[in-house]
Amino acid sequence: MFKYLLTWLLSMYGYVLFIPQGGLNDCFARIWEVINYCKANNRIMLLDMTRSQYAFNFSHYFYIMNCECKIIYDTEMIKEIINTKKFSIHPVNLPCTPIELLTDRNIRLEYKPGSPYICNDIPLPLPENNVTEEIIIHSRCGGGDGFSFFINNVFINNTLKEICQEKIKVLGNKYLCIQVRHTDIKCDYKSLYENHKDLIHSYTYILIKI
């Protein structure tokens, strides 16, 4: 039944296989851009997060609502779709298949600041105008406000809720949470500690997010 459904979908729509990179905000900022592109060009978005910083199947932890775009974010389902036939892809000179991008980590997607990722020196942008190829391969990182998309469209599923509940049980009712951002943006975390060490040491459990 599923294969018949896929065949019907293939006859009506093209795809954008979007492989975002970086952290959650980096990914979500670009997901919204691709959603709008797919809406404008009548394409289905295939979202694969396995090359992001967290390297996970999006559907295992989240689900998306209210985006007004046909979107598939289960990596295993995406693999089934792109294995149904040999698709024409954009860019046409890409030296690998879509399934290889999802399964072969020897194929590198390289970052160039302010531009899409490249594969074997071939950029992977969203084309300005819709193309005739069945699958557009696109990969990019950051460059916008991903938080707004997350708050309005992304919800955690039961698996992630259970994980959070188990973590909260371990922490108990009294704990301190500290987020230290010291990667792309630097902060004076030493002064943060020195100025608040009495408060910090008053807690039995401390959760630090770096």
C-alpha positions as CSV (number, residue, x, y, z in Angstrom):
1,M,0.0,0.0,0.0
2,F,2.8,2.4,0.9
3,K,4.6,1.9,-2.4
4,Y,1.3,2.7,-4.3
5,L,1.0,5.8,-2.3
6,L,4.6,6.8,-3.1
7,T,4.0,6.2,-6.8
8,W,0.9,8.5,-6.7
9,L,2.9,11.2,-4.9
10,L,5.8,11.0,-7.4
11,S,3.4,11.6,-10.2
12,M,2.2,14.9,-8.7
13,Y,5.2,16.5,-7.0
14,G,8.9,17.1,-7.0
15,Y,11.1,17.1,-4.0
16,V,13.7,19.1,-2.1
17,L,16.0,16.9,-0.1
18,F,17.2,19.3,2.5
19,I,20.2,18.3,4.7
20,P,20.7,21.1,7.2
21,Q,24.0,21.4,9.2
22,G,25.0,22.8,12.5
23,G,23.0,23.2,15.8
24,L,19.3,23.4,16.2
25,N,18.9,27.1,15.5
26,D,21.2,26.8,12.5
27,C,19.0,24.0,11.1
28,F,15.6,25.5,12.0
29,A,16.5,28.9,10.5
30,R,17.0,27.2,7.1
31,I,14.1,24.7,7.4
32,W,11.7,27.6,7.3
33,E,13.3,29.0,4.2
34,V,13.0,25.6,2.4
35,I,9.4,25.2,3.5
36,N,8.6,28.5,1.8
37,Y,10.4,27.5,-1.3
38,C,8.5,24.2,-1.5
39,K,5.2,26.0,-1.0
40,A,6.0,28.3,-3.8
41,N,7.2,25.6,-6.2
42,N,4.8,22.8,-5.3
43,R,7.4,20.5,-4.0
44,I,7.6,18.0,-1.1
45,M,10.3,18.7,1.5
46,L,12.4,15.7,2.6
47,L,14.1,16.8,5.8
48,D,17.1,14.7,6.9
49,M,18.9,15.8,10.2
50,T,21.4,13.0,10.3
51,R,24.3,15.2,9.2
52,S,23.4,18.0,11.7
53,Q,25.4,18.4,14.9
54,Y,23.0,16.1,16.7
55,A,22.9,13.5,14.0
56,F,19.4,12.2,14.7
57,N,16.2,11.1,12.9
58,F,13.9,14.1,13.4
59,S,10.8,12.0,13.7
60,H,12.2,10.1,16.7
61,Y,11.8,13.2,18.9
62,F,9.8,15.9,17.2
63,Y,6.8,16.4,14.9
64,I,5.9,19.5,12.8
65,M,2.5,21.1,12.4
66,N,1.1,24.2,10.8
67,C,3.8,24.7,8.2
68,E,1.5,24.7,5.2
69,C,3.9,22.5,3.3
70,K,4.0,18.8,2.5
71,I,7.0,17.6,4.5
72,I,8.5,14.2,5.4
73,Y,11.0,14.2,8.2
74,D,11.4,10.5,9.0
75,T,14.8,9.5,7.5
76,E,13.9,5.9,7.0
77,M,10.8,6.9,5.1
78,I,12.9,9.3,3.0
79,K,15.2,6.4,2.1
80,E,12.2,4.4,1.0
81,I,11.0,7.2,-1.2
82,I,14.3,7.9,-3.0
83,N,14.9,4.2,-3.5
84,T,11.6,3.7,-5.5
85,K,13.3,4.7,-8.8
86,K,16.2,6.5,-10.3
87,F,15.4,10.2,-9.9
88,S,16.7,13.1,-11.9
89,I,18.5,15.4,-9.5
90,H,19.7,19.0,-9.3
91,P,22.5,19.9,-9.5
92,V,22.8,17.5,-12.5
93,N,26.6,17.1,-12.1
94,L,26.5,15.8,-8.5
95,P,28.7,12.7,-8.5
96,C,26.5,10.7,-6.1
97,T,22.9,9.7,-5.6
98,P,20.5,10.9,-3.0
99,I,20.6,7.6,-1.1
100,E,24.4,7.8,-1.0
101,L,24.2,11.2,0.6
102,L,22.0,9.7,3.4
103,T,24.1,6.6,4.0
104,D,27.7,7.1,3.0
105,R,29.6,9.4,5.5
106,N,32.7,9.2,3.2
107,I,30.8,11.7,1.0
108,R,31.7,15.0,2.6
109,L,29.5,18.1,2.6
110,E,31.9,21.0,3.2
111,Y,31.1,24.4,4.7
112,K,31.8,27.7,3.0
113,P,30.9,30.8,5.2
114,G,27.8,32.7,3.9
115,S,27.0,30.1,1.2
116,P,25.4,26.7,0.8
117,Y,27.5,23.6,1.5
118,I,29.4,22.0,-1.3
119,C,29.9,18.4,-2.4
120,N,33.0,17.6,-4.4
121,D,33.3,21.4,-5.2
122,I,29.7,21.5,-6.4
123,P,27.5,24.0,-4.5
124,L,24.1,22.8,-3.2
125,P,21.9,25.9,-3.2
126,L,18.2,26.3,-3.7
127,P,17.8,27.4,-7.4
128,E,16.3,30.8,-7.8
129,N,13.7,29.4,-10.2
130,N,12.1,26.0,-10.1
131,V,13.9,23.4,-12.2
132,T,12.6,20.3,-14.0
133,E,14.7,17.8,-12.0
134,E,12.6,15.6,-9.7
135,I,14.8,16.1,-6.6
136,I,16.7,19.3,-5.6
137,I,19.6,18.5,-3.3
138,H,20.2,21.4,-0.8
139,S,22.4,21.8,2.2
140,R,23.0,24.9,4.3
141,C,23.6,26.1,7.9
142,G,22.4,29.0,10.0
143,G,21.8,32.6,8.9
144,G,18.5,33.4,10.6
145,D,16.0,33.1,13.4
146,G,15.2,29.4,13.9
147,F,13.6,30.0,17.3
148,S,10.4,31.4,15.9
149,F,9.9,28.4,13.6
150,F,10.6,26.0,16.5
151,I,8.1,27.7,18.9
152,N,5.3,27.9,16.4
153,N,5.7,24.7,14.4
154,V,7.7,22.0,16.2
155,F,6.4,19.9,19.1
156,I,8.1,17.2,21.1
157,N,6.8,13.6,20.8
158,N,6.2,11.1,23.6
159,T,9.7,9.6,23.3
160,L,11.3,13.0,24.1
161,K,8.8,13.7,26.8
162,E,9.7,10.5,28.6
163,I,13.4,11.3,28.3
164,C,12.9,14.7,29.8
165,Q,10.7,13.3,32.6
166,E,13.4,10.8,33.5
167,K,16.1,13.5,33.6
168,I,13.9,15.7,35.8
169,K,13.5,12.8,38.3
170,V,17.3,12.5,38.6
171,L,17.7,16.2,39.1
172,G,15.0,16.5,41.8
173,N,13.0,19.6,42.6
174,K,16.0,21.9,43.3
175,Y,18.6,22.3,40.7
176,L,20.5,25.0,38.8
177,C,20.7,25.2,35.0
178,I,23.5,27.2,33.4
179,Q,24.0,27.7,29.7
180,V,27.5,28.7,28.6
181,R,27.8,29.7,24.9
182,H,31.5,29.7,24.1
183,T,31.7,28.3,20.6
184,D,30.9,30.7,17.7
185,I,30.2,33.5,20.2
186,K,32.6,33.9,23.2
187,C,31.6,34.8,26.7
188,D,33.4,35.5,30.0
189,Y,32.4,32.3,31.7
190,K,35.2,32.6,34.3
191,S,33.7,35.8,35.6
192,L,30.3,34.3,35.5
193,Y,31.5,31.6,37.9
194,E,33.4,33.9,40.2
195,N,30.6,36.4,40.5
196,H,28.0,33.7,41.3
197,K,30.0,30.9,42.9
198,D,28.2,31.1,46.2
199,L,24.9,30.7,44.5
200,I,26.2,27.9,42.3
201,H,27.7,25.9,45.2
202,S,24.4,26.2,47.1
203,Y,22.8,23.7,44.7
204,T,23.3,19.9,45.0
205,Y,22.6,19.4,41.3
206,I,23.8,21.6,38.5
207,L,22.9,21.2,34.9
208,I,25.4,22.8,32.5
209,K,24.6,23.3,28.8
210,I,27.7,24.2,26.8
